[in-house]
Amino acid sequence: DAGVTQSPTHLIKTRGQHVTLRCSPISGHKSVSWYQQVLGQGPQFIFQYYEKEERGRGNFPDRFSARQFPNYSSELNVNALLLGDSALYLCASSLGIGSLSYEQYFGPGTRLTVT
Amino acid sequence: SQKIEQNSEALNIQEGKTATLTCNYTNYSPAYLQWYRQDPGRGPVFLLLIRENEKEKRKERLKVTFDTTLKQSLFHITASQPADSATYLCALEGSSNTGKLIFGQGTTLQVKP
């Protein structure tokens, strides 16, 4: 079975630009979460989506937004990019929410570099 | 606020020895705690989950303990191998029903042959 897939693998953008990152969860998983990981730190929670609804949001500015589609795939959008947005962006999928969200399976991530 | 601390210094051990990694947390009583492995440039890989009512959990060469009084989890790898070299992350449930995980900064383990 395919695991969580993310695209693109790498991305270079300029300050002020917009970026869209994509994630496809494991088949049968209905929840997707997004994390930002800066070099040398643990992942930091950005959003969780379940059944196309936002179920959790981390401490990130409104420049960050996301959505989930009927096939449970998800997009993370970041507007007005800053140098500090350079990071590995991780998508994680789980069966659902509550106890079904305990085990999360991460994708390989998208490496975003903002210059 | 909730805080998780892992040893920031890398842990270097000889092949065959037991590696022990520590995760301490404050200002929270999580329902569960998880351990992940992360290789450079890759996403974290789920290893073990232990619930608050469990003291110890094992999976092959891995063992996790969870002391809710001390607010600490220990992660053991027995008979370590060079292939075990990676960064290990501890994660707590951030809030119920959201799937939000709060991660520690990770401890890098280097197993020397």
Boltz contact constraints between the chains, C-beta under 6 A:
constraints:
  - contact:
      token1: [A, 31]
      token2: [B, 99]
      max_distance: 6.0
  - contact:
      token1: [A, 33]
      token2: [B, 99]
      max_distance: 6.0
  - contact:
      token1: [A, 41]
      token2: [B, 105]
      max_distance: 6.0
  - contact:
      token1: [A, 42]
      token2: [B, 89]
      max_distance: 6.0
  - contact:
      token1: [A, 42]
      token2: [B, 103]
      max_distance: 6.0
  - contact:
      token1: [A, 42]
      token2: [B, 104]
      max_distance: 6.0
  - contact:
      token1: [A, 42]
      token2: [B, 105]
      max_distance: 6.0
  - contact:
      token1: [A, 42]
      token2: [B, 106]
      max_distance: 6.0
  - contact:
      token1: [A, 43]
      token2: [B, 103]
      max_distance: 6.0
  - contact:
      token1: [A, 45]
      token2: [B, 100]
      max_distance: 6.0
  - contact:
      token1: [A, 48]
      token2: [B, 98]
      max_distance: 6.0
  - contact:
      token1: [A, 48]
      token2: [B, 99]
      max_distance: 6.0
  - contact:
      token1: [A, 55]
      token2: [B, 98]
      max_distance: 6.0
  - contact:
      token1: [A, 56]
      token2: [B, 98]
      max_distance: 6.0
  - contact:
      token1: [A, 56]
      token2: [B, 100]
      max_distance: 6.0
  - contact:
      token1: [A, 90]
      token2: [B, 43]
      max_distance: 6.0
  - contact:
      token1: [A, 94]
      token2: [B, 99]
      max_distance: 6.0
  - contact:
      token1: [A, 97]
      token2: [B, 97]
      max_distance: 6.0
  - contact:
      token1: [A, 98]
      token2: [B, 97]
      max_distance: 6.0
  - contact:
      token1: [A, 101]
      token2: [B, 99]
      max_distance: 6.0
  - contact:
      token1: [A, 102]
      token2: [B, 32]
      max_distance: 6.0
  - contact:
      token1: [A, 102]
      token2: [B, 49]
      max_distance: 6.0
  - contact:
      token1: [A, 103]
      token2: [B, 46]
      max_distance: 6.0
  - contact:
      token1: [A, 106]
      token2: [B, 43]
      max_distance: 6.0
  - contact:
      token1: [A, 106]
      token2: [B, 44]
      max_distance: 6.0
  - contact:
      token1: [A, 107]
      token2: [B, 43]
      max_distance: 6.0
  - contact:
      token1: [A, 108]
      token2: [B, 42]
      max_distance: 6.0
  - contact:
      token1: [A, 108]
      token2: [B, 43]
      max_distance: 6.0
  - contact:
      token1: [A, 109]
      token2: [B, 43]
      max_distance: 6.0
